[in-house]
Amino acid sequence: MKILYLTHTQPDGTLSKESLEVLGAAVEISKNVSGSTLSVALVGEQVQAAADSIAGCGAAGFTGVSGADFGVSRYSSDAAAAEALVRTADAALVLAPATSRFSRALPGVAQRLDGRIDTHITGIHTEGGGLQVERWYYRQRMMATLTRTQRPWLLLIDAGVFPPWTGEAGTAPVQQVTVDLPEAARRTRVIGEQAASTDAQTIRPDAELLFVAGAGWTKKQKDGQTHVKEAEKLILGFLDQSQASLGSSKSLVDQSGEGQEILPFMSHMNQVGQTGATPRHSKGLSTCCHGEEPHVVGWRFVHERRAVNTNPGCGWARGKADVLYVADAFEVIAKVNELLSKD
Ligand SMILES: Cc1cc2nc3c(=O)[nH]c(=O)nc-3n(C[C@H](O)[C@H](O)[C@H](O)COP(=O)(O)OP(=O)(O)OC[C@H]3O[C@@H](n4cnc5c(N)ncnc54)[C@H](O)[C@@H]3O)c2cc1C
């Protein structure tokens, strides 16, 4: 089976961690499926440095589509580049990272190639020489393992599923594939990038720790009062010192729509859970959050879990956290911030 690892470079010409994770998977699969060969295909303004950085991955060959037209995320140029690369490789299986860029472009490529695509892949199994992939359906309630006979089969692999490839850099000769874009394909011009919200910086996918703030931070405390300003200071102080990524429960992010006093830096982008995100940090710390199932399903990939809650009977106590500190999160985080500031 011809396996193609297809990725795009970052604006600085390197490969992202997400891309290297998919390379790790591609190398592993090509070892496990007998008779398979692995090749690499790169899209970007310049691809040579990226190819050299993974020269030791054992690929039989490197191809690339490069030039200013391919340095930006645009459907027309990305789809044309990917189509040309898959055709050149005559690939049966294409593994690519589920970046926003490829999530947009590759479904159309599968259509053009009369192939099939599966997105949000969270696992690949090669036992017995076959190939099965894993993904979740129906708002993360059901996990399916599936296979397909149609080729080429394109797989967009979610971040955080596989360990990133590490290995020797070197010199990898890249066979350039020429893609002539018609003028109509250039009618979309990329003039810049803007984050969805200036507060989105609290979401740090590469952080080791996920810090979840629940609705308890804005509820009446033991003195019968709410302390939202203090909560804000404690949470931001912790994030600043720990560089953790900020997650939230649905109850907390919904409060702005309900006219309650809110934490201004919190948006629906922070929501973790069944109807929110499924982040992939290795550790998680939940504070003032009950730990109900619709929230905790979003912690599926967070393996080391701790929670701070005043209620010893909260959801985290029921096998959903490794450690539950039955304590007041205002006091705990104030102390933790104090200790962190001494480091
Ligand atoms: C279809 C569906 C989908 C849903 N999807 C999601 C989802 O994606 N994500 C999600 O989060 N929820 C989701 N929910 C809602 C979910 O069921 C809960 O209602 C929600 O997670 C509760 O949020 P919370 O724990 O922050 O708030 P609460 O349930 O109000 O809990 C607040 C907690 O804070 C604790 N607390 C208060 N003060 C302190 C203090 N000083 N120190 C320590 N602890 C304190 C309290 O003991 C309490 O446990 C969904 C529900 C449905 C029906």
The ligand as an SDF file (V2000), in Angstrom:
LIG
                    3D

 53 58  0  0  0  0  0  0  0  0999 V2000
  -27.0050   18.0660   26.1020 C   0  0  0  0  0  0  0  0  0  0  0  0
  -26.1290   18.7020   27.1330 C   0  0  0  0  0  0  0  0  0  0  0  0
  -24.8500   19.0660   26.7920 C   0  0  0  0  0  0  0  0  0  0  0  0
  -24.0130   19.6810   27.7240 C   0  0  0  0  0  0  0  0  0  0  0  0
  -22.7390   19.9720   27.3470 N   0  0  0  0  0  0  0  0  0  0  0  0
  -21.8930   20.4970   28.2790 C   0  0  0  0  0  0  0  0  0  0  0  0
  -20.5450   20.8020   27.9640 C   0  0  0  0  0  0  0  0  0  0  0  0
  -20.1010   20.6580   26.8200 O   0  0  0  0  0  0  0  0  0  0  0  0
  -19.7380   21.2880   28.9250 N   0  0  0  0  0  0  0  0  0  0  0  0
  -20.1910   21.5210   30.2150 C   0  0  0  0  0  0  0  0  0  0  0  0
  -19.3940   21.9810   31.0540 O   0  0  0  0  0  0  0  0  0  0  0  0
  -21.4520   21.2510   30.5310 N   0  0  0  0  0  0  0  0  0  0  0  0
  -22.3250   20.7590   29.6110 C   0  0  0  0  0  0  0  0  0  0  0  0
  -23.6220   20.5250   29.9500 N   0  0  0  0  0  0  0  0  0  0  0  0
  -24.0830   21.0160   31.2740 C   0  0  0  0  0  0  0  0  0  0  0  0
  -23.6690   20.1280   32.4120 C   0  0  0  0  0  0  0  0  0  0  0  0
  -24.6290   19.1130   32.5600 O   0  0  0  0  0  0  0  0  0  0  0  0
  -23.6020   20.9520   33.7250 C   0  0  0  0  0  0  0  0  0  0  0  0
  -24.7910   21.6420   33.8910 O   0  0  0  0  0  0  0  0  0  0  0  0
  -22.4460   21.9330   33.7650 C   0  0  0  0  0  0  0  0  0  0  0  0
  -21.2280   21.2960   33.4270 O   0  0  0  0  0  0  0  0  0  0  0  0
  -22.3190   22.4990   35.1980 C   0  0  0  0  0  0  0  0  0  0  0  0
  -21.3160   23.4720   35.2440 O   0  0  0  0  0  0  0  0  0  0  0  0
  -20.5130   23.7510   36.6000 P   0  0  0  0  0  0  0  0  0  0  0  0
  -20.0180   22.4810   37.1460 O   0  0  0  0  0  0  0  0  0  0  0  0
  -19.5290   24.8400   36.3240 O   0  0  0  0  0  0  0  0  0  0  0  0
  -21.6420   24.4360   37.4990 O   0  0  0  0  0  0  0  0  0  0  0  0
  -22.3990   23.9210   38.7780 P   0  0  0  0  0  0  0  0  0  0  0  0
  -23.1090   22.6450   38.5100 O   0  0  0  0  0  0  0  0  0  0  0  0
  -23.1880   25.0930   39.2460 O   0  0  0  0  0  0  0  0  0  0  0  0
  -21.2400   23.6000   39.8160 O   0  0  0  0  0  0  0  0  0  0  0  0
  -20.5130   24.5720   40.4990 C   0  0  0  0  0  0  0  0  0  0  0  0
  -19.6120   23.8330   41.4460 C   0  0  0  0  0  0  0  0  0  0  0  0
  -18.7550   24.7730   42.0850 O   0  0  0  0  0  0  0  0  0  0  0  0
  -18.5150   24.3030   43.4030 C   0  0  0  0  0  0  0  0  0  0  0  0
  -18.0530   25.4630   44.1870 N   0  0  0  0  0  0  0  0  0  0  0  0
  -18.7100   26.6030   44.4820 C   0  0  0  0  0  0  0  0  0  0  0  0
  -17.9180   27.4390   45.1800 N   0  0  0  0  0  0  0  0  0  0  0  0
  -16.7280   26.8110   45.3330 C   0  0  0  0  0  0  0  0  0  0  0  0
  -15.5060   27.1690   45.9580 C   0  0  0  0  0  0  0  0  0  0  0  0
  -15.3430   28.3290   46.5780 N   0  0  0  0  0  0  0  0  0  0  0  0
  -14.4920   26.2920   45.8980 N   0  0  0  0  0  0  0  0  0  0  0  0
  -14.6140   25.1040   45.2800 C   0  0  0  0  0  0  0  0  0  0  0  0
  -15.7660   24.7070   44.6720 N   0  0  0  0  0  0  0  0  0  0  0  0
  -16.7950   25.5660   44.7020 C   0  0  0  0  0  0  0  0  0  0  0  0
  -19.8460   23.7440   43.8490 C   0  0  0  0  0  0  0  0  0  0  0  0
  -19.6880   22.8260   44.9030 O   0  0  0  0  0  0  0  0  0  0  0  0
  -20.3320   23.0600   42.5540 C   0  0  0  0  0  0  0  0  0  0  0  0
  -19.9510   21.7110   42.5080 O   0  0  0  0  0  0  0  0  0  0  0  0
  -24.4810   19.9430   29.0310 C   0  0  0  0  0  0  0  0  0  0  0  0
  -25.7820   19.5660   29.3750 C   0  0  0  0  0  0  0  0  0  0  0  0
  -26.5990   18.9570   28.4430 C   0  0  0  0  0  0  0  0  0  0  0  0
  -27.9900   18.5930   28.8490 C   0  0  0  0  0  0  0  0  0  0  0  0
  1  2  1  0
  2  3  1  0
  2 52  2  0
  3  4  2  0
  4  5  1  0
  4 50  1  0
  5  6  2  0
  6  7  1  0
  6 13  1  0
  7  8  2  0
  7  9  1  0
  9 10  1  0
 10 11  2  0
 10 12  1  0
 12 13  2  0
 13 14  1  0
 14 15  1  0
 14 50  1  0
 15 16  1  0
 16 17  1  0
 16 18  1  0
 18 19  1  0
 18 20  1  0
 20 21  1  0
 20 22  1  0
 22 23  1  0
 23 24  1  0
 24 25  2  0
 24 26  1  0
 24 27  1  0
 27 28  1  0
 28 29  2  0
 28 30  1  0
 28 31  1  0
 31 32  1  0
 32 33  1  0
 33 34  1  0
 33 48  1  0
 34 35  1  0
 35 36  1  0
 35 46  1  0
 36 37  1  0
 36 45  1  0
 37 38  2  0
 38 39  1  0
 39 40  1  0
 39 45  2  0
 40 41  1  0
 40 42  2  0
 42 43  1  0
 43 44  2  0
 44 45  1  0
 46 47  1  0
 46 48  1  0
 48 49  1  0
 50 51  2  0
 51 52  1  0
 52 53  1  0
M  END
$$$$
